[in-house]
Amino acid sequence: MRPGLLLAWPLFFLYALWVAALQAWLAAPARLGAWTPDLGLALLFAWAAHLRGGRGVVAALLVALGRAASSAEPPALLAANALAALGLFAGLARGVAIERALPRAALCGLCALGTAFVLVAARSRVLAADGPSVALEGVPLWPGALASAAACLLLAPLLARLPGTAPLARERR
């Protein structure tokens, strides 16, 4: 392993922790509430086109682990969502210029919507098993998806240039 990677991965994880903590802080009803963007997906999508081989998988798992540190959601479910989003990005990258700003932001919004749907469905199922008729139906998911797309559009250029993470990027041929 190159020496630069020994520092780049812990720094990437630190940034993932910071965006997850910022997302948790913004999610308070007194702040953005339902309009809170999925900043972890924005970080992942900012880097997805620049990572080669298994580095994308490592980045997705670090983003999920960072979010799990500041969330009550099951870590395995967060990891599955991050890996699914990365897989969708990689699959679309073969035929579409998904690394461009607008398609990347649209995909980020769609993945944020899917992630929110899965997490709300899992939470509803757990709550329904614990007590009578407790459900989270009617929770609006589209504001967070729209905010995630906007955050990805605006923040991805900055997130792709975080200090100390350059060794993670794919070498140009």
C-alpha positions, 0 to 999 in steps of 0.5 A: 500500500502506498504511504499516501493511502495510509493517511488518505483513508483515515482522513476520508473516514473522518470526513464521512464522520463529519458529514454524518454529524452535520447531517444529524445536526441539520435533521433536527425539526428546528433546523432543516427537518424533512429538508435535510440532505443525505450528505453521506451520499453527496460525499460518496457520489463526489468520489465514486467516479474517481475511485478504482477497483475496490476503493469505491466499496471501501469508501461506501462502507466508510460513509455508512460507518460514519453515518452509523456513528451518529444514527440509530439506524442499523449499520448493516442497512446503512451499508447495504444502501451505500453499496447499492447506491455505489453499484447503481452509480457504477452500472450507469457510468458504463452507459451514461456520463453519470460523473457530470454534475446534473446526472450525478445530482439527479442520481444522488436525489433518487438514491436518497429517496430510495434510502429514505424509503428503505429506512422508514420502512424498516423503522415502521416494521420495527415499531409495528412489531413493538406496539399496536398501530405505530407507523410512520406513514405519511412521512414526506420523503421527497424534500430530503431527496430534493435537498440531497440532489441540490447538495450533491450539485453544489457540494460535490466539487468541494467534497472531491477535493478534501485535503489529504484525500488526493491519493485515493483518486484514480491515476489518469492514463 
